[in-house]
């Protein structure tokens, strides 16, 4: 395995100010850590047969902007982070290919629009599962990857590469507290508590609500990730009390700020 190449990749990510990066042997997909599991058609080698490793990067979604969701502020943040992820993974893939390791970046979403998801609510590759295998976090009740630094407030991108890179250890200790805030506050009632590691998600209900927000120019929703209490980012911003989202009396100043942002820029 190529230890020096892995360190070079990490160094490049530090230069690009990418805070989260991990690697995983693509054979990890062949040994499901829990059930139900994805069909083989969604494994890395089914998408890029030359793949030996997956490189996963993560960029944080800033909590103060997310807390205004649904809003134009969060929509613009979401789009900005998505664009950066695609640029960074493209550059990493080209860097590796030019050095003799054929690589391909996977688009951060992998679907055309919310309307497409209403008909077929599945993307062709799961960055969440790649992030899990790359040791960046583990699943919460909201079916998102929770990370120690940012909870579920992270967007991930993946590079599949022919380079044989050492894998990072999977983060086994669950980060989810099972507080059920994501279930209780989901505006489309799309989450139903289930067995660890995650809940059962009504994908059509989630996509339908997202489509409504998209028509109002204030998608995505973001509720299930903003109410999650996990993440060092909460302490950094001083927003550790998640009950503030349901109770305006907890912090009237914050609620006035959020309502101001929500009144403008969308329908």
Secondary structure, DSSP 8 states (H G I E B T S, - for coil): --HHHHHHHHHHHHHTT--EEEEEEGGGGGS-SSSS---GGGSHHHH-TT--EEEEEEEE--HHHHTT-SSHHHHHHHHHHHHHHHHHHHHHHHHHHHTT--EEEE-SS-SS-HHHHHHS---SS-HHHHHHHTTS-EE-TTSSEEBTTTBT-EEEEEEEESS---------S-------HHHHH-TT--EE--STT--EE-HHHHHHHHHHHHHTT-----HHHHS---SHHHHHHT---GGGGT-GGG-HHHHHHHHHHHTSS--
